[in-house]
């Protein structure tokens, strides 16, 4: 069986074709004391369109590396057939490698098939009796790879993704984003049987995103993709492997598209929460019954003063028996429904519709934000800020938040109005402090300087953004997703009347982003959003829009 090597792939038989697949069974991976993957089973076969989803740190990238053969699982098995192409999130540049190094590796299988076909053809003309079989094998490989068109496909992909086309350009001279685009173009042009893509929309502009989506929809083989891009997941995936633990602690595979996954996940979560609450309520009832029985034993069973001793003695055994029965019922009651993971519980911000929040007049920032920009934002208002990179969207939000002084114009905040901002990147917090300590300090500053009453502050635990373990974790050890959740919690802590969100979907799971989008649509506060997120732009398409051009 001929083996055709591919870059970042297993060297696998090109004859696999429609039988190509990657099958993982019972995969478990442990890193130190932490279990990254537990009993994961998934098959990516020809025509599969699998999205691997879950919160940051659930092992999505690890699973792709297990499927590709880069990581050997501690338990379980992986079987592969066909060529497998892996797009990692980052691509290192080894000394001496050029753009041509990657394109040559992408074309190697196609060129090898064409060479074999040419050699077999020549052997047939020379009367070699074994040449017929070699010719048939080479022709099948070349046809499946569409080898005659391989170089053109790579060139088209390089151009469409905005990647460097200079084959002599050293990879070390390219940015991380540029290297990624070259690698992705090579993968898309190589016609692998199975594609494993880790955050493939990183570093792509709108044109590149459209091309990637179209190519993945046209891909003849299997596909497994890890992505926070909900638009991509909606457009290409028809099965969702959710690595967030379900009630039994295991991942779930959902059939159907994005909405089917979300609906099924929501129903399961609601049942889980209801069962957990019912079990906890019953446990509390039994504890209360034991407590009351104990009180009756010490005081409540005693008859009125002056009653005979024999009456007190006759009542005592019955009270003791009642206490014992209640204790036995409490001990017999099993707590077997684990605590559900938190889901976003947006607080009632109590903002009156139309209540003045902010006025901006003739605002501009030299070299960063072209003006003049005039804005009126009141309770319940919505605004979507769009424009190309570098146009000044983040600058405008910083000016509105009071974090940056405009060089022209001015911003006025209504008396008593509170403004909260979530920036693109996670806020710099003391890495030694726990999330709970950071939150407490933030609330203290709001009480001291922003006129917030201590009783009006939103408790961290009520938001459903961080579980109890995350709240005890030092910020320096939190994942990006957890830090992003903390940033959102800090923004909501003071019940703001105006919320400024700059790329709010960064580092958040698709499930949480859907919850956040729903909350933004319903909240009584004024909301301003600046984003490139395609699905969020679709979801907020009905909002008034401010298009900002280059300064």
LINNORVEN-V333457 format. One line per field, one symbol per residue. phi: phi as a letter, one per 40 degrees, with the letter a starting at -180 (. if undefined). Layout:
BEGIN
phi: ???
END
This chain:
BEGIN
phi: .cbbcbcfbccbcccdfcccabbbbfcbbbbgcbccbbfcbabbbdgcbbbbbicdgchccdccccccgcbcccagabbbahcbbbbccbbcbcdgcbdccccccccdccccccccccccccccccgccccccccccccccccccfccbccccccccdcccgccbccccccccccdccccccccccccccfccbbbbbfccdgbcccccccddcccccdcccabbbaccccccccbcbabccccccdcgbcbbbcgcdcccccccccccccdccccccccccccccccccccccccccbcccccdgcccccccccddccccccccccccccccccbccccccbcbccccgccdgcdbabbbfcabdgbacbcbbabbbdgcbabbbicdgchcccccccccgcacccbgabbbcdgcbbbbbccbcccbcccccdccccccccdccccbbgccdcccccdcccgcbcccccccddcbcccccccccdcccccdcfccbbbbbfccdgbcdcccccccccccbccccbbbbabcccccccbdccdbbcbcdc
END
